[in-house]
């Protein structure tokens, strides 16, 4: 669904990575690891075309990214759900209203919002917190709300940037379970994380490929993970 071929990117005169190749196929599960500053978040941003490569090509749903234009990129992003590291909620809105924001941006009529939001709130276990504001949520609740918001348009690809970075182990496993369930529904999942224990736990549940960004290259990690 999303393929990067010989992609290079850098900034401030420094090449962050080069010659990157990666394919997110339907039903695939990938982990992306690497040291802080290696470029994990940048690579995710390339996957949902928030950035375009300086060299190489990105193909999204069989269409070359370079030819999509603004409207084409907007259409693509409806098929890609992104869970940002900082969640990025609007604090003056309720959880329910924050989850609805992608629907509003996609011009989905308000009368069609209710059932979809209710289903997702139930799925992530936040039905009773629907009216709460983001500052009232725990870290785990924020991450589950962020996942619900990423899923509200029923995307084909899920990109998650350190979704368990500030959570305890039990809540990390809960988030992992939700991601595995999505993958079993045929979604492609890419998770950027530094948590090797989380990767090991996932590999007991799902066939996951582990990719490591190191010294500007993307390599398949060894079997020890």
Secondary structure, DSSP 8 states (H G I E B T S, - for coil): -EEEEEEEEEETTEEEEEEEEEEE-TT-EEEEEE-TTSSHHHHHHHHTTSS--SEEEEEETTEEGGGTHHHHHHHHHTTEEEE-TT----TTSBHHHHHHHHHHHTT--GGGHHHHHHHHHHHTT-GGGTT-BGGGS-HHHHHHHHHHHHHTT--SEEEEESTTTTS-HHHHHHHHHHHHHHHHTT-EEEEE---HHHHHHHHTTS--EEEEEETTEEEE--TT-
